[in-house]
């Protein structure tokens, strides 16, 4: 019985005697257990001649993967099937631990390069990392997170099922709709407008997706000072991290702007609040900004000239929103720390994007180029038309470019590498095709009663011509660099996490920015993502195994947990024996 070979439900063949440690010589090596951050994680497994005690047999037989007589709890459910697939995938990628063949290896296998290349470049075809990925790396057990990252697709499906991620996303969406209703309206307008006019546009192309993000971030950040009531949501930001030394890049020109030297870290800030510095009241509107006849150009010029006054009176607080399935704060400290670090990255990125407008301009362009986009290519004219029709501030700005006027941003105005033509004459044909009136969303103001208005394509006839200044990504990068300069200069050192249960903001945590902690974290996670160190499992103490492994999908296949728990059990027996011997000695003396 004890020598019988068993194949567990995850496909590992093993011999029960492998897990017997009663006479384990490696008890002498107990110092291994205190090395929390050991990069080798070596744990010796006892030799196969050891003998099973009754309690060992019980223990092994109670492990779920050994329960080959009864079906696992989740079997025949979608969750069970996904979990099986995920474990099989991880087993396939990581292989068996050579010292503990029934369990999954906890070191990066030889065949794989490093998590960044394996996961981001090869699996996801994404030349960047996200703030969320960096922060979740250590929010629980790093080993568990990398097992999950390596099976992205299955892991996210499982997460959706188990933790109702969709519910959390809905809460984020409803907050976003409340603050920026124009985005939904824009999307529904595009859906109706394109088929009606027979206009073609690849809505989901990488270029158009990036443009939507860039354009909406400019609008949303401007609305922080105008129509947004002091709030702005879902704002993109980015920075770079050095692949070799794991430092956050301060100067792209010095620290390397090639994809061999640095990797983009992109993020989406959940919530910005523009408030009075002294009384912390939300600042609903910036004085001096008129509502009539404005363009992005005039608003940005005004904000730039007012920046010193704004800086002394106001600040912008960055928040991350966490949705919870119960109205309680997370109890695990590493989870709270990970949320705090997330907002620290946003603070670093916004501050960094506000240091020098020219550098920020190039930073956005490098970001686009790393995505494989041509920053000098003219933008789809249909895309520009949809922006013009739905955003009067943008339309006014376009009037300048149409006539070849400068936008008052030197790196763009002086750039000679521009496409020769930007031709919108084709839209004249639309005017001969029946109805040219459409219902479009309006920029929302507090006292607006109507969310939509009717416009006629005739009113925009002046744009259907050959433009003197072609529209490329460079134009948007120029506007982004100006608004990020303003916003970044106002960012507060106070950061916030907003906890939501359903739609109820039941708690806010405010804490200070800690650049030292951030740099340390960035370096530590960069080292594992870029393959300079192994993944760190949890510290091998029973308390942590009980706390963390209990909820881990890999608990029945994880060699780290298995080896160390058996070691700890043996250690317990040894201690018990020492205490018993000592008691007996005391009694007899
Ligand atoms: S079982 Fe424990 S040690 Fe292993 S991956 Fe899961 S949480 Fe980490």
Boltz pocket constraint, residues with backbone or C-beta under 6 A from the ligand:
constraints:
  - pocket:
      binder: B
      contacts: [[A, 141], [A, 142], [A, 143], [A, 144], [A, 537], [A, 538], [A, 545], [A, 548], [A, 549], [A, 552], [A, 553], [A, 554], [A, 555], [A, 556], [A, 558], [A, 559], [A, 560], [A, 561]]
      max_distance: 6.0
